[in-house]
């Protein structure tokens, strides 16, 4: 039981031992007082100081990022997105590097929407690497009404100041005079804002609504998170 608590981010092994010995851990509705009790981890649900938790060998999490948060553990001016997560997700031990789940890519502090987090390095690389061309859909409000020529330029490719190779939108749909939906398969610094600036417009609001085949759940409020299911992971792939 001690090892399970440690693997889920409930503290050091010594802290986890203390939690069990002091009666703060319940398994199947009964107090567990033996830190070395044998427990099958798969499908295990337990309580720690009244908080219900389910065992996950690897953490795959979806966060509805609100505006005003930075995707950094050391934010410069705004609160960190990691403050929106419970301590166990921030403290999960990893084989190397920083403990806890890490964001799969980043969203600017004023950008809202879908953000994935995990402690699985291979998953993070697969979802964020431009080589895998994982589509990401953004709903955008711009300052000026969109013209057909601007939309076509986004599809044909625009040149950003740090890369002479044109960057193209995989798909572009105008949903209102000043609103569009943009699908990208790579992620560069401030890419959406810079692409719209390159066609003479300005982003007023930016929201990521889908990654791969998985859409942001309508019932997930800003600032809230949920575990990704196997079906969710299949849609992401």
ZINORJO-V560976 format. One record per pair of residues at least 24 apart in sequence whose ideal C-beta (glycine too) atoms are under 10 Angstrom apart, sorted by the first residue. I is the first residue (numbers start at 1). J is the second residue. If there is no record, write none. Layout:
i->I j->J
i->I j->J
This chain:
i->1 j->25
i->1 j->27
i->1 j->32
i->1 j->33
i->1 j->34
i->1 j->35
i->1 j->36
i->1 j->37
i->1 j->38
i->1 j->39
i->1 j->41
i->1 j->44
i->1 j->46
i->2 j->34
i->2 j->35
i->2 j->36
i->2 j->37
i->2 j->39
i->3 j->35
i->3 j->36
i->3 j->39
i->3 j->41
i->4 j->35
i->4 j->37
i->4 j->39
i->4 j->40
i->4 j->41
i->4 j->44
i->4 j->46
i->4 j->53
i->4 j->55
i->5 j->32
i->5 j->35
i->5 j->39
i->5 j->46
i->5 j->48
i->5 j->53
i->5 j->55
i->5 j->88
i->6 j->91
i->6 j->92
i->6 j->93
i->7 j->41
i->7 j->55
i->7 j->56
i->7 j->57
i->7 j->88
i->7 j->92
i->7 j->93
i->8 j->41
i->8 j->44
i->8 j->46
i->8 j->48
i->8 j->53
i->8 j->54
i->8 j->55
i->8 j->56
i->8 j->57
i->8 j->59
i->8 j->88
i->8 j->89
i->8 j->91
i->8 j->92
i->8 j->93
i->9 j->53
i->9 j->59
i->9 j->86
i->9 j->87
i->9 j->88
i->9 j->89
i->9 j->90
i->9 j->91
i->9 j->92
i->9 j->93
i->9 j->99
i->9 j->100
i->9 j->101
i->9 j->119
i->10 j->46
i->10 j->48
i->10 j->49
i->10 j->51
i->10 j->53
i->10 j->87
i->10 j->88
i->10 j->91
i->10 j->92
i->11 j->48
i->11 j->87
i->11 j->88
i->11 j->91
i->12 j->91
i->12 j->93
i->13 j->93
i->15 j->91
i->16 j->48
i->19 j->48
i->19 j->49
i->20 j->48
i->22 j->49
i->23 j->49
i->24 j->48
i->24 j->49
i->24 j->50
i->24 j->51
i->25 j->49
i->25 j->53
i->26 j->50
i->26 j->52
i->48 j->88
i->51 j->86
i->51 j->87
i->51 j->88
i->53 j->86
i->53 j->88
i->54 j->227
i->56 j->88
i->56 j->89
i->56 j->92
i->56 j->119
i->56 j->227
i->56 j->228
i->57 j->119
i->57 j->120
i->58 j->92
i->58 j->101
i->58 j->118
i->58 j->119
i->58 j->120
i->58 j->121
i->58 j->122
i->58 j->123
i->59 j->85
i->59 j->88
i->59 j->89
i->59 j->92
i->59 j->100
i->59 j->101
i->59 j->102
i->59 j->117
i->59 j->118
i->59 j->119
i->59 j->120
i->59 j->123
i->59 j->227
i->59 j->228
i->60 j->101
i->60 j->104
i->60 j->116
i->60 j->117
i->60 j->118
i->60 j->119
i->60 j->120
i->60 j->123
i->60 j->227
i->60 j->228
i->60 j->229
i->60 j->230
i->60 j->232
i->60 j->233
i->60 j->236
i->61 j->85
i->61 j->89
i->61 j->101
i->61 j->103
i->61 j->104
i->61 j->115
i->61 j->116
i->61 j->117
i->61 j->118
i->61 j->119
i->61 j->225
i->61 j->226
i->61 j->227
i->61 j->228
i->62 j->114
i->62 j->115
i->62 j->116
i->62 j->117
i->62 j->211
i->62 j->214
i->62 j->216
i->62 j->217
i->62 j->220
i->62 j->224
i->62 j->225
i->62 j->226
i->62 j->227
i->62 j->228
i->62 j->229
i->62 j->232
i->62 j->236
i->63 j->89
i->63 j->101
i->63 j->103
i->63 j->107
i->63 j->113
i->63 j->114
i->63 j->115
i->63 j->116
i->63 j->117
i->63 j->216
i->63 j->220
i->63 j->222
i->63 j->223
i->63 j->224
i->63 j->225
i->63 j->226
i->64 j->112
i->64 j->113
i->64 j->114
i->64 j->115
i->64 j->208
i->64 j->216
i->64 j->217
i->64 j->219
i->64 j->220
i->64 j->221
i->64 j->222
i->64 j->223
i->64 j->224
i->64 j->225
i->64 j->226
i->65 j->103
i->65 j->106
i->65 j->107
i->65 j->108
i->65 j->109
i->65 j->111
i->65 j->112
i->65 j->113
i->65 j->114
i->65 j->115
i->65 j->207
i->65 j->208
i->65 j->216
i->65 j->222
i->65 j->223
i->65 j->225
i->66 j->109
i->66 j->111
i->66 j->112
i->66 j->113
i->66 j->221
i->66 j->222
i->66 j->223
i->66 j->224
i->67 j->107
i->67 j->108
i->67 j->109
i->67 j->110
i->67 j->111
i->67 j->112
i->67 j->113
i->67 j->205
i->67 j->206
i->67 j->207
i->67 j->222
i->68 j->109
i->68 j->110
i->68 j->112
i->68 j->222
i->68 j->223
i->69 j->107
i->69 j->108
i->69 j->109
i->69 j->110
i->69 j->111
i->69 j->112
i->69 j->115
i->69 j->222
i->69 j->223
i->70 j->106
i->70 j->107
i->70 j->108
i->70 j->109
i->71 j->102
i->71 j->103
i->71 j->104
i->71 j->105
i->71 j->106
i->71 j->107
i->71 j->108
i->71 j->109
i->71 j->111
i->71 j->115
i->71 j->117
i->72 j->103
i->72 j->106
i->72 j->109
i->73 j->98
i->73 j->100
i->73 j->102
i->73 j->103
i->75 j->109
i->76 j->109
i->77 j->109
i->78 j->108
i->78 j->109
i->78 j->110
i->79 j->109
i->81 j->106
i->81 j->107
i->81 j->109
i->81 j->115
i->81 j->117
i->81 j->223
i->81 j->225
i->82 j->117
i->83 j->223
i->84 j->115
i->84 j->222
i->84 j->223
i->84 j->224
i->84 j->225
i->85 j->117
i->85 j->225
i->86 j->225
i->89 j->117
i->89 j->119
i->89 j->225
i->89 j->227
i->90 j->117
i->92 j->119
i->93 j->119
i->94 j->119
i->94 j->120
i->94 j->121
i->95 j->119
i->95 j->121
i->96 j->121
i->97 j->121
i->101 j->225
i->103 j->128
i->104 j->128
i->104 j->134
i->104 j->187
i->104 j->211
i->104 j->236
i->105 j->129
i->105 j->134
i->105 j->136
i->105 j->187
i->105 j->208
i->105 j->211
i->106 j->187
i->106 j->189
i->107 j->138
i->107 j->187
i->107 j->206
i->107 j->207
i->107 j->208
i->108 j->189
i->108 j->190
i->108 j->192
i->108 j->193
i->108 j->203
i->108 j->206
i->110 j->193
i->110 j->203
i->110 j->204
i->110 j->205
i->110 j->206
i->111 j->138
i->111 j->190
i->111 j->192
i->111 j->193
i->111 j->203
i->111 j->205
i->111 j->206
i->111 j->207
i->111 j->208
i->112 j->139
i->112 j->205
i->112 j->206
i->112 j->207
i->112 j->208
i->112 j->209
i->112 j->216
i->112 j->222
i->113 j->137
i->113 j->138
i->113 j->139
i->113 j->206
i->113 j->207
i->113 j->208
i->113 j->209
i->113 j->210
i->113 j->211
i->113 j->216
i->113 j->222
i->114 j->138
i->114 j->207
i->114 j->208
i->114 j->209
i->114 j->210
i->114 j->211
i->114 j->214
i->114 j->215
i->114 j->216
i->114 j->217
i->114 j->220
i->115 j->208
i->115 j->211
i->115 j->216
i->115 j->225
i->116 j->211
i->116 j->212
i->116 j->214
i->116 j->228
i->116 j->232
i->116 j->236
i->117 j->225
i->117 j->228
i->118 j->228
i->123 j->228
i->123 j->233
i->123 j->236
i->123 j->237
i->126 j->236
i->126 j->237
i->127 j->211
i->127 j->212
i->127 j->236
i->127 j->237
i->128 j->186
i->128 j->187
i->129 j->186
i->129 j->187
i->130 j->184
i->130 j->185
i->130 j->186
i->130 j->187
i->130 j->188
i->131 j->186
i->132 j->185
i->132 j->186
i->132 j->212
i->132 j->237
i->133 j->170
i->133 j->184
i->133 j->185
i->133 j->186
i->134 j->184
i->134 j->185
i->134 j->186
i->134 j->187
i->134 j->211
i->134 j->212
i->134 j->213
i->134 j->236
i->134 j->237
i->135 j->170
i->135 j->171
i->135 j->183
i->135 j->184
i->135 j->185
i->135 j->186
i->135 j->210
i->135 j->211
i->135 j->212
i->135 j->213
i->136 j->170
i->136 j->182
i->136 j->183
i->136 j->184
i->136 j->185
i->136 j->186
i->136 j->187
i->136 j->191
i->136 j->192
i->136 j->208
i->136 j->209
i->136 j->210
i->136 j->211
i->136 j->212
i->137 j->170
i->137 j->171
i->137 j->173
i->137 j->181
i->137 j->182
i->137 j->183
i->137 j->184
i->137 j->207
i->137 j->208
i->137 j->209
i->137 j->210
i->137 j->211
i->137 j->212
i->137 j->215
i->137 j->216
i->138 j->169
i->138 j->180
i->138 j->181
i->138 j->182
i->138 j->183
i->138 j->184
i->138 j->191
i->138 j->192
i->138 j->203
i->138 j->206
i->138 j->207
i->138 j->208
i->138 j->209
i->138 j->210
i->139 j->173
i->139 j->175
i->139 j->179
i->139 j->180
i->139 j->181
i->139 j->182
i->139 j->205
i->139 j->206
i->139 j->207
i->139 j->208
i->139 j->209
i->139 j->210
i->139 j->216
i->140 j->172
i->140 j->175
i->140 j->178
i->140 j->179
i->140 j->180
i->140 j->181
i->140 j->182
i->140 j->192
i->140 j->193
i->140 j->195
i->140 j->196
i->140 j->201
i->140 j->203
i->140 j->204
i->140 j->205
i->140 j->206
i->140 j->207
i->140 j->208
i->141 j->175
i->141 j->176
i->141 j->178
i->141 j->179
i->141 j->180
i->141 j->202
i->141 j->203
i->141 j->204
i->141 j->205
i->141 j->206
i->141 j->207
i->142 j->176
i->142 j->177
i->142 j->178
i->142 j->179
i->142 j->180
i->142 j->196
i->142 j->199
i->142 j->201
i->142 j->202
i->142 j->203
i->142 j->204
i->142 j->205
i->142 j->206
i->143 j->178
i->143 j->196
i->143 j->200
i->143 j->201
i->143 j->202
i->143 j->203
i->143 j->204
i->144 j->177
i->144 j->178
i->144 j->196
i->144 j->199
i->144 j->200
i->144 j->201
i->144 j->202
i->144 j->204
i->145 j->174
i->145 j->176
i->145 j->177
i->145 j->178
i->145 j->179
i->145 j->201
i->146 j->172
i->146 j->174
i->146 j->175
i->146 j->176
i->146 j->177
i->146 j->178
i->146 j->179
i->146 j->180
i->146 j->196
i->146 j->199
i->146 j->201
i->147 j->174
i->147 j->199
i->147 j->200
i->147 j->201
i->148 j->174
i->149 j->199
i->149 j->200
i->150 j->174
i->150 j->180
i->150 j->196
i->150 j->198
i->150 j->199
i->150 j->200
i->150 j->201
i->151 j->180
i->151 j->182
i->151 j->199
i->152 j->199
i->153 j->195
i->153 j->198
i->153 j->199
i->153 j->200
i->154 j->180
i->154 j->182
i->154 j->184
i->154 j->192
i->154 j->195
i->154 j->196
i->154 j->198
i->154 j->199
i->154 j->201
i->155 j->182
i->157 j->195
i->157 j->198
i->158 j->194
i->158 j->195
i->158 j->196
i->158 j->197
i->158 j->198
i->158 j->199
i->159 j->195
i->159 j->198
i->160 j->188
i->160 j->189
i->160 j->190
i->160 j->191
i->160 j->194
i->160 j->195
i->160 j->197
i->160 j->198
i->161 j->194
i->161 j->197
i->161 j->198
i->162 j->188
i->162 j->189
i->162 j->194
i->163 j->188
i->166 j->198
i->167 j->191
i->167 j->194
i->167 j->195
i->167 j->198
i->168 j->195
i->169 j->195
i->178 j->204
i->178 j->205
i->179 j->204
i->179 j->205
i->181 j->207
i->181 j->209
i->181 j->210
i->182 j->206
i->183 j->210
i->184 j->208
i->210 j->235
i->211 j->235
i->211 j->236
i->212 j->236
i->212 j->237
i->213 j->237
